[in-house]
Amino acid sequence: MRRAIALAARGLGSTSPNPVVGCVVLDASGEPAGEGFHQRAGGPHAEVNALAAAGDRARGGTAYVTLEPCNHIGRTGPCSQALIDAGVARVVYAVADPNPQATGGADTLRAAGIAVTAGVLADEAEAGNTAWLTSVRLGRPHVTWKYAATLDGRTAAADGTSRWITSAESRADVHRLRAESDAVLVGSGTLRADDPHLAVRGIEGATQPLRVVLDTHARSLTPTARVLDDAAPTLVVVGKGVTTPPLPGASAAEVARLPYDGAGIAVDALLAELHARGVRSVLLEGGPTLAGSFVAAGAVDRVVGYLAPVLLGAGPAALADAGITTITDALRLDVTETVRIGPDLRITATPKER
């Protein structure tokens, strides 16, 4: 199962709106016979790839799958039936499928006389598939807020300069996060200050995420902005009724118009729009104001902070107003990982309420 979980991770960033799934098939004597993972939406599922690799050796064997085999006909057939047709004797899966359209695979397998075991390494498998599971359970994309700061929590110096607070190793690691995400999101402040590119670089074969830029009043995105090149698709989000300047003809950008108020476009409306477009995971790379609005909306599922061994003493903090006015209302986090990245420290944490 742990091998199946590792295989599933290879699909991060390229399977949406489907989950990441890995599968390992053992033959009747318990020897590895085949393995596979879901590579792209519309393509064969993990079980089908693993069964194809196993061939006749799957008969009488055991299939280990990170997610309950699907039980519906979508762009591909049901994996429960594929396992039955292959003649496997036992299926072990980690996480039950919460999708009402696909669930029921375990019951179908049992009805066909196949032994089924559920919940093996469920926590590990769920962690690897958390974006898709969040999207099914909450009806919105999973949001990771990424920031880089000095050890005293500053994201830029007092004069606004910020390149580079963290190391080249940390910046390369951010491209891995982008490659694992369906969309990368920034706001108008970051557009003006940094002119970010937001595409994945340095990772061979990576699926480029959707670059999403919030420019509520259509005042910050210039025709020469780097996010308007053809390196990756781009979605420009503006307020409904706002007149937008023409975008360059070579741009791959689309424009979405959403309701807004004095505080900008509502986080829930934005996430609903992205979810409708098949986005299941968002990497929030915006500045402290945008991050504060997501925290205030209860829409941050994971925090990844890159802390550099640097002190500034002044300059903007990593997080702006998040609607928290007293210590008793502080958003408490569980630290799930701490890793050295070059000279920096990467801290990953999730809200306790999650």
Contacts in CASP RR format, 6 or more apart in sequence:
PFRMAT RR
TARGET T0000
AUTHOR 0000-0000-0000
METHOD contacts of the structure
MODEL  1
MRRAIALAARGLGSTSPNPVVGCVVLDASGEPAGEGFHQRAGGPHAEVNA
LAAAGDRARGGTAYVTLEPCNHIGRTGPCSQALIDAGVARVVYAVADPNP
QATGGADTLRAAGIAVTAGVLADEAEAGNTAWLTSVRLGRPHVTWKYAAT
LDGRTAAADGTSRWITSAESRADVHRLRAESDAVLVGSGTLRADDPHLAV
RGIEGATQPLRVVLDTHARSLTPTARVLDDAAPTLVVVGKGVTTPPLPGA
SAAEVARLPYDGAGIAVDALLAELHARGVRSVLLEGGPTLAGSFVAAGAV
DRVVGYLAPVLLGAGPAALADAGITTITDALRLDVTETVRIGPDLRITAT
PKER
1 24 0 8 1.000
1 64 0 8 1.000
1 66 0 8 1.000
1 92 0 8 1.000
1 94 0 8 1.000
1 120 0 8 1.000
1 121 0 8 1.000
1 125 0 8 1.000
2 121 0 8 1.000
2 124 0 8 1.000
3 24 0 8 1.000
3 35 0 8 1.000
3 64 0 8 1.000
4 22 0 8 1.000
4 23 0 8 1.000
4 24 0 8 1.000
4 35 0 8 1.000
4 46 0 8 1.000
4 64 0 8 1.000
4 65 0 8 1.000
4 66 0 8 1.000
4 94 0 8 1.000
4 125 0 8 1.000
5 22 0 8 1.000
5 66 0 8 1.000
5 94 0 8 1.000
5 121 0 8 1.000
5 124 0 8 1.000
5 125 0 8 1.000
5 128 0 8 1.000
7 22 0 8 1.000
7 23 0 8 1.000
7 24 0 8 1.000
7 35 0 8 1.000
7 36 0 8 1.000
7 37 0 8 1.000
7 46 0 8 1.000
8 20 0 8 1.000
8 21 0 8 1.000
8 22 0 8 1.000
8 37 0 8 1.000
8 38 0 8 1.000
8 46 0 8 1.000
8 66 0 8 1.000
8 125 0 8 1.000
8 128 0 8 1.000
8 129 0 8 1.000
9 20 0 8 1.000
9 128 0 8 1.000
10 20 0 8 1.000
10 37 0 8 1.000
10 39 0 8 1.000
11 20 0 8 1.000
11 37 0 8 1.000
11 38 0 8 1.000
11 39 0 8 1.000
12 20 0 8 1.000
12 128 0 8 1.000
12 131 0 8 1.000
12 179 0 8 1.000
12 180 0 8 1.000
13 179 0 8 1.000
13 180 0 8 1.000
13 181 0 8 1.000
13 182 0 8 1.000
13 207 0 8 1.000
13 209 0 8 1.000
13 281 0 8 1.000
14 39 0 8 1.000
14 40 0 8 1.000
14 41 0 8 1.000
14 207 0 8 1.000
15 38 0 8 1.000
15 39 0 8 1.000
15 40 0 8 1.000
15 41 0 8 1.000
15 132 0 8 1.000
16 41 0 8 1.000
16 132 0 8 1.000
16 182 0 8 1.000
16 278 0 8 1.000
16 279 0 8 1.000
16 280 0 8 1.000
16 281 0 8 1.000
17 41 0 8 1.000
17 132 0 8 1.000
17 135 0 8 1.000
17 278 0 8 1.000
17 280 0 8 1.000
18 38 0 8 1.000
18 41 0 8 1.000
18 42 0 8 1.000
18 132 0 8 1.000
19 38 0 8 1.000
19 67 0 8 1.000
19 129 0 8 1.000
19 132 0 8 1.000
19 133 0 8 1.000
20 37 0 8 1.000
20 38 0 8 1.000
20 66 0 8 1.000
20 128 0 8 1.000
20 129 0 8 1.000
20 132 0 8 1.000
21 37 0 8 1.000
21 38 0 8 1.000
21 45 0 8 1.000
21 46 0 8 1.000
21 47 0 8 1.000
21 65 0 8 1.000
21 66 0 8 1.000
21 67 0 8 1.000
21 129 0 8 1.000
22 35 0 8 1.000
22 36 0 8 1.000
22 37 0 8 1.000
22 38 0 8 1.000
22 46 0 8 1.000
22 50 0 8 1.000
22 65 0 8 1.000
22 66 0 8 1.000
22 67 0 8 1.000
23 35 0 8 1.000
23 36 0 8 1.000
23 37 0 8 1.000
23 46 0 8 1.000
23 47 0 8 1.000
23 49 0 8 1.000
23 50 0 8 1.000
23 63 0 8 1.000
23 64 0 8 1.000
23 65 0 8 1.000
23 66 0 8 1.000
24 32 0 8 1.000
24 34 0 8 1.000
24 35 0 8 1.000
24 36 0 8 1.000
24 50 0 8 1.000
24 63 0 8 1.000
24 64 0 8 1.000
25 32 0 8 1.000
25 33 0 8 1.000
25 34 0 8 1.000
25 35 0 8 1.000
25 50 0 8 1.000
25 51 0 8 1.000
25 53 0 8 1.000
25 54 0 8 1.000
25 57 0 8 1.000
25 58 0 8 1.000
25 61 0 8 1.000
25 62 0 8 1.000
25 63 0 8 1.000
25 64 0 8 1.000
25 88 0 8 1.000
26 32 0 8 1.000
26 33 0 8 1.000
26 61 0 8 1.000
26 62 0 8 1.000
26 63 0 8 1.000
26 64 0 8 1.000
27 33 0 8 1.000
27 54 0 8 1.000
27 57 0 8 1.000
27 58 0 8 1.000
27 60 0 8 1.000
27 61 0 8 1.000
28 57 0 8 1.000
28 59 0 8 1.000
28 60 0 8 1.000
28 61 0 8 1.000
28 89 0 8 1.000
30 61 0 8 1.000
30 62 0 8 1.000
33 53 0 8 1.000
33 54 0 8 1.000
33 55 0 8 1.000
33 57 0 8 1.000
33 58 0 8 1.000
33 61 0 8 1.000
34 50 0 8 1.000
34 51 0 8 1.000
34 53 0 8 1.000
34 54 0 8 1.000
34 55 0 8 1.000
34 57 0 8 1.000
34 58 0 8 1.000
35 49 0 8 1.000
35 50 0 8 1.000
35 53 0 8 1.000
36 46 0 8 1.000
36 49 0 8 1.000
36 50 0 8 1.000
36 53 0 8 1.000
37 46 0 8 1.000
37 49 0 8 1.000
38 44 0 8 1.000
38 45 0 8 1.000
38 46 0 8 1.000
38 49 0 8 1.000
39 49 0 8 1.000
41 75 0 8 1.000
42 75 0 8 1.000
42 76 0 8 1.000
43 75 0 8 1.000
43 76 0 8 1.000
44 52 0 8 1.000
44 76 0 8 1.000
45 70 0 8 1.000
45 76 0 8 1.000
45 79 0 8 1.000
45 82 0 8 1.000
46 65 0 8 1.000
46 66 0 8 1.000
46 79 0 8 1.000
47 63 0 8 1.000
47 65 0 8 1.000
47 69 0 8 1.000
47 79 0 8 1.000
47 82 0 8 1.000
47 83 0 8 1.000
48 76 0 8 1.000
48 79 0 8 1.000
48 82 0 8 1.000
50 63 0 8 1.000
51 58 0 8 1.000
51 63 0 8 1.000
51 82 0 8 1.000
51 83 0 8 1.000
51 86 0 8 1.000
54 86 0 8 1.000
55 86 0 8 1.000
58 86 0 8 1.000
58 87 0 8 1.000
58 88 0 8 1.000
59 86 0 8 1.000
59 87 0 8 1.000
59 88 0 8 1.000
60 87 0 8 1.000
60 88 0 8 1.000
60 89 0 8 1.000
61 87 0 8 1.000
61 88 0 8 1.000
61 89 0 8 1.000
61 90 0 8 1.000
62 88 0 8 1.000
62 89 0 8 1.000
62 90 0 8 1.000
62 91 0 8 1.000
62 92 0 8 1.000
63 83 0 8 1.000
63 88 0 8 1.000
63 90 0 8 1.000
63 91 0 8 1.000
63 92 0 8 1.000
64 92 0 8 1.000
64 93 0 8 1.000
64 120 0 8 1.000
65 79 0 8 1.000
65 91 0 8 1.000
65 92 0 8 1.000
65 93 0 8 1.000
65 94 0 8 1.000
66 93 0 8 1.000
66 94 0 8 1.000
66 95 0 8 1.000
66 125 0 8 1.000
66 129 0 8 1.000
67 93 0 8 1.000
67 94 0 8 1.000
67 95 0 8 1.000
67 97 0 8 1.000
67 125 0 8 1.000
67 129 0 8 1.000
68 93 0 8 1.000
68 95 0 8 1.000
68 96 0 8 1.000
68 97 0 8 1.000
68 103 0 8 1.000
68 104 0 8 1.000
68 105 0 8 1.000
68 106 0 8 1.000
68 118 0 8 1.000
69 78 0 8 1.000
69 79 0 8 1.000
69 80 0 8 1.000
69 82 0 8 1.000
69 83 0 8 1.000
69 91 0 8 1.000
69 93 0 8 1.000
69 105 0 8 1.000
69 106 0 8 1.000
69 109 0 8 1.000
70 77 0 8 1.000
70 78 0 8 1.000
70 79 0 8 1.000
70 80 0 8 1.000
70 97 0 8 1.000
70 99 0 8 1.000
70 102 0 8 1.000
70 105 0 8 1.000
71 78 0 8 1.000
71 79 0 8 1.000
71 80 0 8 1.000
71 97 0 8 1.000
71 102 0 8 1.000
71 103 0 8 1.000
71 104 0 8 1.000
71 105 0 8 1.000
71 107 0 8 1.000
71 108 0 8 1.000
72 78 0 8 1.000
72 101 0 8 1.000
72 102 0 8 1.000
78 105 0 8 1.000
78 108 0 8 1.000
79 105 0 8 1.000
80 104 0 8 1.000
80 105 0 8 1.000
80 106 0 8 1.000
80 108 0 8 1.000
80 109 0 8 1.000
81 108 0 8 1.000
83 91 0 8 1.000
83 109 0 8 1.000
83 114 0 8 1.000
84 108 0 8 1.000
84 109 0 8 1.000
84 112 0 8 1.000
84 114 0 8 1.000
88 114 0 8 1.000
89 114 0 8 1.000
89 115 0 8 1.000
90 114 0 8 1.000
90 115 0 8 1.000
90 116 0 8 1.000
90 117 0 8 1.000
91 106 0 8 1.000
91 109 0 8 1.000
91 114 0 8 1.000
91 115 0 8 1.000
91 116 0 8 1.000
91 117 0 8 1.000
92 116 0 8 1.000
92 117 0 8 1.000
92 118 0 8 1.000
92 120 0 8 1.000
93 106 0 8 1.000
93 116 0 8 1.000
93 117 0 8 1.000
93 118 0 8 1.000
93 119 0 8 1.000
93 120 0 8 1.000
94 118 0 8 1.000
94 119 0 8 1.000
94 120 0 8 1.000
94 121 0 8 1.000
94 122 0 8 1.000
94 124 0 8 1.000
94 125 0 8 1.000
94 126 0 8 1.000
95 119 0 8 1.000
95 122 0 8 1.000
95 125 0 8 1.000
95 126 0 8 1.000
95 129 0 8 1.000
95 133 0 8 1.000
96 103 0 8 1.000
96 106 0 8 1.000
96 118 0 8 1.000
96 119 0 8 1.000
97 103 0 8 1.000
97 104 0 8 1.000
97 105 0 8 1.000
98 133 0 8 1.000
98 136 0 8 1.000
98 137 0 8 1.000
99 136 0 8 1.000
106 116 0 8 1.000
106 118 0 8 1.000
109 116 0 8 1.000
110 116 0 8 1.000
126 133 0 8 1.000
130 142 0 8 1.000
130 301 0 8 1.000
130 302 0 8 1.000
131 141 0 8 1.000
131 142 0 8 1.000
131 182 0 8 1.000
131 280 0 8 1.000
131 281 0 8 1.000
132 142 0 8 1.000
132 280 0 8 1.000
132 281 0 8 1.000
134 140 0 8 1.000
134 141 0 8 1.000
134 142 0 8 1.000
134 280 0 8 1.000
134 301 0 8 1.000
135 141 0 8 1.000
135 142 0 8 1.000
135 275 0 8 1.000
135 280 0 8 1.000
135 281 0 8 1.000
139 275 0 8 1.000
140 268 0 8 1.000
140 271 0 8 1.000
140 272 0 8 1.000
140 274 0 8 1.000
140 275 0 8 1.000
140 299 0 8 1.000
141 182 0 8 1.000
141 183 0 8 1.000
141 271 0 8 1.000
141 274 0 8 1.000
141 275 0 8 1.000
141 279 0 8 1.000
141 280 0 8 1.000
141 281 0 8 1.000
141 282 0 8 1.000
142 280 0 8 1.000
142 281 0 8 1.000
142 282 0 8 1.000
142 301 0 8 1.000
142 302 0 8 1.000
143 271 0 8 1.000
143 281 0 8 1.000
143 282 0 8 1.000
143 284 0 8 1.000
143 294 0 8 1.000
143 299 0 8 1.000
143 300 0 8 1.000
143 301 0 8 1.000
143 302 0 8 1.000
144 177 0 8 1.000
144 181 0 8 1.000
144 281 0 8 1.000
144 282 0 8 1.000
144 283 0 8 1.000
144 284 0 8 1.000
144 300 0 8 1.000
144 301 0 8 1.000
144 302 0 8 1.000
144 303 0 8 1.000
144 304 0 8 1.000
145 284 0 8 1.000
145 291 0 8 1.000
145 294 0 8 1.000
145 295 0 8 1.000
145 300 0 8 1.000
145 302 0 8 1.000
145 303 0 8 1.000
145 304 0 8 1.000
146 174 0 8 1.000
146 177 0 8 1.000
146 283 0 8 1.000
146 284 0 8 1.000
146 285 0 8 1.000
146 304 0 8 1.000
146 305 0 8 1.000
146 306 0 8 1.000
147 155 0 8 1.000
147 287 0 8 1.000
147 291 0 8 1.000
147 303 0 8 1.000
147 304 0 8 1.000
147 305 0 8 1.000
147 306 0 8 1.000
147 318 0 8 1.000
147 319 0 8 1.000
148 155 0 8 1.000
148 165 0 8 1.000
148 166 0 8 1.000
148 170 0 8 1.000
148 174 0 8 1.000
148 305 0 8 1.000
148 306 0 8 1.000
148 308 0 8 1.000
149 155 0 8 1.000
149 165 0 8 1.000
149 305 0 8 1.000
149 306 0 8 1.000
149 307 0 8 1.000
149 308 0 8 1.000
149 318 0 8 1.000
150 165 0 8 1.000
150 307 0 8 1.000
150 308 0 8 1.000
150 310 0 8 1.000
150 311 0 8 1.000
150 312 0 8 1.000
150 313 0 8 1.000
151 307 0 8 1.000
151 308 0 8 1.000
151 309 0 8 1.000
151 310 0 8 1.000
151 311 0 8 1.000
152 311 0 8 1.000
152 312 0 8 1.000
152 313 0 8 1.000
153 307 0 8 1.000
153 317 0 8 1.000
153 318 0 8 1.000
154 165 0 8 1.000
154 312 0 8 1.000
154 313 0 8 1.000
154 314 0 8 1.000
154 315 0 8 1.000
154 316 0 8 1.000
154 317 0 8 1.000
154 318 0 8 1.000
155 162 0 8 1.000
155 165 0 8 1.000
155 287 0 8 1.000
155 288 0 8 1.000
155 315 0 8 1.000
155 316 0 8 1.000
155 317 0 8 1.000
155 318 0 8 1.000
156 162 0 8 1.000
156 165 0 8 1.000
156 193 0 8 1.000
156 315 0 8 1.000
156 316 0 8 1.000
157 312 0 8 1.000
157 314 0 8 1.000
157 315 0 8 1.000
158 312 0 8 1.000
158 314 0 8 1.000
158 315 0 8 1.000
160 193 0 8 1.000
160 315 0 8 1.000
160 316 0 8 1.000
162 193 0 8 1.000
162 194 0 8 1.000
164 171 0 8 1.000
165 308 0 8 1.000
165 310 0 8 1.000
166 306 0 8 1.000
166 308 0 8 1.000
166 344 0 8 1.000
167 308 0 8 1.000
167 341 0 8 1.000
167 342 0 8 1.000
167 343 0 8 1.000
167 344 0 8 1.000
169 341 0 8 1.000
169 342 0 8 1.000
169 343 0 8 1.000
169 344 0 8 1.000
170 306 0 8 1.000
170 308 0 8 1.000
170 341 0 8 1.000
170 342 0 8 1.000
170 344 0 8 1.000
170 346 0 8 1.000
172 202 0 8 1.000
173 306 0 8 1.000
173 341 0 8 1.000
173 346 0 8 1.000
174 285 0 8 1.000
174 306 0 8 1.000
175 200 0 8 1.000
175 201 0 8 1.000
175 202 0 8 1.000
175 203 0 8 1.000
175 206 0 8 1.000
176 203 0 8 1.000
177 283 0 8 1.000
177 304 0 8 1.000
178 184 0 8 1.000
178 198 0 8 1.000
178 199 0 8 1.000
178 200 0 8 1.000
178 206 0 8 1.000
178 209 0 8 1.000
178 283 0 8 1.000
179 200 0 8 1.000
179 203 0 8 1.000
179 206 0 8 1.000
179 207 0 8 1.000
179 209 0 8 1.000
180 281 0 8 1.000
181 209 0 8 1.000
181 281 0 8 1.000
181 282 0 8 1.000
181 283 0 8 1.000
182 209 0 8 1.000
182 210 0 8 1.000
182 278 0 8 1.000
182 279 0 8 1.000
182 280 0 8 1.000
182 281 0 8 1.000
182 282 0 8 1.000
183 209 0 8 1.000
183 210 0 8 1.000
183 211 0 8 1.000
183 212 0 8 1.000
183 235 0 8 1.000
183 274 0 8 1.000
183 279 0 8 1.000
183 281 0 8 1.000
183 282 0 8 1.000
183 283 0 8 1.000
184 198 0 8 1.000
184 209 0 8 1.000
184 210 0 8 1.000
184 211 0 8 1.000
184 212 0 8 1.000
184 282 0 8 1.000
184 283 0 8 1.000
184 285 0 8 1.000
185 212 0 8 1.000
185 213 0 8 1.000
185 214 0 8 1.000
185 282 0 8 1.000
185 283 0 8 1.000
185 284 0 8 1.000
185 285 0 8 1.000
185 286 0 8 1.000
185 290 0 8 1.000
186 196 0 8 1.000
186 198 0 8 1.000
186 212 0 8 1.000
186 213 0 8 1.000
186 214 0 8 1.000
186 285 0 8 1.000
186 286 0 8 1.000
186 287 0 8 1.000
186 290 0 8 1.000
187 213 0 8 1.000
187 214 0 8 1.000
187 215 0 8 1.000
187 220 0 8 1.000
187 286 0 8 1.000
187 287 0 8 1.000
187 290 0 8 1.000
188 213 0 8 1.000
188 214 0 8 1.000
188 215 0 8 1.000
188 216 0 8 1.000
188 217 0 8 1.000
188 219 0 8 1.000
188 220 0 8 1.000
188 221 0 8 1.000
189 220 0 8 1.000
189 286 0 8 1.000
189 287 0 8 1.000
189 289 0 8 1.000
189 290 0 8 1.000
190 196 0 8 1.000
190 285 0 8 1.000
190 286 0 8 1.000
190 287 0 8 1.000
190 290 0 8 1.000
191 213 0 8 1.000
191 215 0 8 1.000
191 220 0 8 1.000
191 221 0 8 1.000
191 225 0 8 1.000
191 227 0 8 1.000
192 220 0 8 1.000
195 225 0 8 1.000
195 226 0 8 1.000
196 226 0 8 1.000
196 227 0 8 1.000
196 285 0 8 1.000
197 226 0 8 1.000
197 227 0 8 1.000
197 229 0 8 1.000
197 231 0 8 1.000
198 209 0 8 1.000
198 211 0 8 1.000
198 226 0 8 1.000
198 227 0 8 1.000
198 232 0 8 1.000
198 285 0 8 1.000
199 208 0 8 1.000
199 209 0 8 1.000
199 211 0 8 1.000
199 231 0 8 1.000
199 232 0 8 1.000
200 206 0 8 1.000
200 208 0 8 1.000
200 209 0 8 1.000
200 232 0 8 1.000
208 231 0 8 1.000
208 232 0 8 1.000
208 233 0 8 1.000
209 232 0 8 1.000
209 283 0 8 1.000
210 232 0 8 1.000
210 233 0 8 1.000
210 234 0 8 1.000
210 235 0 8 1.000
210 274 0 8 1.000
210 277 0 8 1.000
210 279 0 8 1.000
211 227 0 8 1.000
211 232 0 8 1.000
211 233 0 8 1.000
211 234 0 8 1.000
211 235 0 8 1.000
212 234 0 8 1.000
212 235 0 8 1.000
212 237 0 8 1.000
212 274 0 8 1.000
212 282 0 8 1.000
213 221 0 8 1.000
213 225 0 8 1.000
213 227 0 8 1.000
213 234 0 8 1.000
213 235 0 8 1.000
213 236 0 8 1.000
213 237 0 8 1.000
214 237 0 8 1.000
214 265 0 8 1.000
214 270 0 8 1.000
214 290 0 8 1.000
215 221 0 8 1.000
215 236 0 8 1.000
215 237 0 8 1.000
215 238 0 8 1.000
216 237 0 8 1.000
216 238 0 8 1.000
216 239 0 8 1.000
216 242 0 8 1.000
216 260 0 8 1.000
216 264 0 8 1.000
216 265 0 8 1.000
217 238 0 8 1.000
217 239 0 8 1.000
217 242 0 8 1.000
218 238 0 8 1.000
218 239 0 8 1.000
218 242 0 8 1.000
218 243 0 8 1.000
218 244 0 8 1.000
218 245 0 8 1.000
221 227 0 8 1.000
221 228 0 8 1.000
221 236 0 8 1.000
223 245 0 8 1.000
223 246 0 8 1.000
223 247 0 8 1.000
223 248 0 8 1.000
227 234 0 8 1.000
227 253 0 8 1.000
228 234 0 8 1.000
228 247 0 8 1.000
228 248 0 8 1.000
228 251 0 8 1.000
228 253 0 8 1.000
229 250 0 8 1.000
229 251 0 8 1.000
230 250 0 8 1.000
230 251 0 8 1.000
230 252 0 8 1.000
232 252 0 8 1.000
233 252 0 8 1.000
233 253 0 8 1.000
233 254 0 8 1.000
234 251 0 8 1.000
234 252 0 8 1.000
234 253 0 8 1.000
234 254 0 8 1.000
235 253 0 8 1.000
235 254 0 8 1.000
235 255 0 8 1.000
235 256 0 8 1.000
235 277 0 8 1.000
236 244 0 8 1.000
236 247 0 8 1.000
236 253 0 8 1.000
236 254 0 8 1.000
236 255 0 8 1.000
236 256 0 8 1.000
237 255 0 8 1.000
237 256 0 8 1.000
237 257 0 8 1.000
237 258 0 8 1.000
237 265 0 8 1.000
237 270 0 8 1.000
237 273 0 8 1.000
238 244 0 8 1.000
238 255 0 8 1.000
238 256 0 8 1.000
238 257 0 8 1.000
238 258 0 8 1.000
239 257 0 8 1.000
239 258 0 8 1.000
239 259 0 8 1.000
239 260 0 8 1.000
239 264 0 8 1.000
239 265 0 8 1.000
240 257 0 8 1.000
240 258 0 8 1.000
240 259 0 8 1.000
240 260 0 8 1.000
241 257 0 8 1.000
242 257 0 8 1.000
244 255 0 8 1.000
247 253 0 8 1.000
247 255 0 8 1.000
256 273 0 8 1.000
258 265 0 8 1.000
258 266 0 8 1.000
258 269 0 8 1.000
258 270 0 8 1.000
258 273 0 8 1.000
259 265 0 8 1.000
259 266 0 8 1.000
259 269 0 8 1.000
260 266 0 8 1.000
263 293 0 8 1.000
266 297 0 8 1.000
267 293 0 8 1.000
267 294 0 8 1.000
267 297 0 8 1.000
267 299 0 8 1.000
268 297 0 8 1.000
268 299 0 8 1.000
271 282 0 8 1.000
271 299 0 8 1.000
274 282 0 8 1.000
284 290 0 8 1.000
284 291 0 8 1.000
284 294 0 8 1.000
284 300 0 8 1.000
287 320 0 8 1.000
288 316 0 8 1.000
288 317 0 8 1.000
288 318 0 8 1.000
288 319 0 8 1.000
288 320 0 8 1.000
289 320 0 8 1.000
289 321 0 8 1.000
291 300 0 8 1.000
291 318 0 8 1.000
291 319 0 8 1.000
291 320 0 8 1.000
291 322 0 8 1.000
292 319 0 8 1.000
292 320 0 8 1.000
292 321 0 8 1.000
292 322 0 8 1.000
292 323 0 8 1.000
293 322 0 8 1.000
294 300 0 8 1.000
295 319 0 8 1.000
295 322 0 8 1.000
295 323 0 8 1.000
295 324 0 8 1.000
295 331 0 8 1.000
296 321 0 8 1.000
296 322 0 8 1.000
296 323 0 8 1.000
296 324 0 8 1.000
298 351 0 8 1.000
300 351 0 8 1.000
301 350 0 8 1.000
301 351 0 8 1.000
301 354 0 8 1.000
302 348 0 8 1.000
302 349 0 8 1.000
302 350 0 8 1.000
303 333 0 8 1.000
303 347 0 8 1.000
303 348 0 8 1.000
303 349 0 8 1.000
303 350 0 8 1.000
304 346 0 8 1.000
304 347 0 8 1.000
304 348 0 8 1.000
305 346 0 8 1.000
305 347 0 8 1.000
305 348 0 8 1.000
306 341 0 8 1.000
306 344 0 8 1.000
306 345 0 8 1.000
306 346 0 8 1.000
307 344 0 8 1.000
307 345 0 8 1.000
307 346 0 8 1.000
307 347 0 8 1.000
308 343 0 8 1.000
308 344 0 8 1.000
309 343 0 8 1.000
309 344 0 8 1.000
309 345 0 8 1.000
322 331 0 8 1.000
323 329 0 8 1.000
324 330 0 8 1.000
324 331 0 8 1.000
331 351 0 8 1.000
331 353 0 8 1.000
332 351 0 8 1.000
332 352 0 8 1.000
333 349 0 8 1.000
333 350 0 8 1.000
333 351 0 8 1.000
333 352 0 8 1.000
334 349 0 8 1.000
334 350 0 8 1.000
334 351 0 8 1.000
334 352 0 8 1.000
335 347 0 8 1.000
335 348 0 8 1.000
335 349 0 8 1.000
336 348 0 8 1.000
336 349 0 8 1.000
336 350 0 8 1.000
337 346 0 8 1.000
337 347 0 8 1.000
337 348 0 8 1.000
338 345 0 8 1.000
338 346 0 8 1.000
338 347 0 8 1.000
338 348 0 8 1.000
339 345 0 8 1.000
339 346 0 8 1.000
339 348 0 8 1.000
340 346 0 8 1.000
END
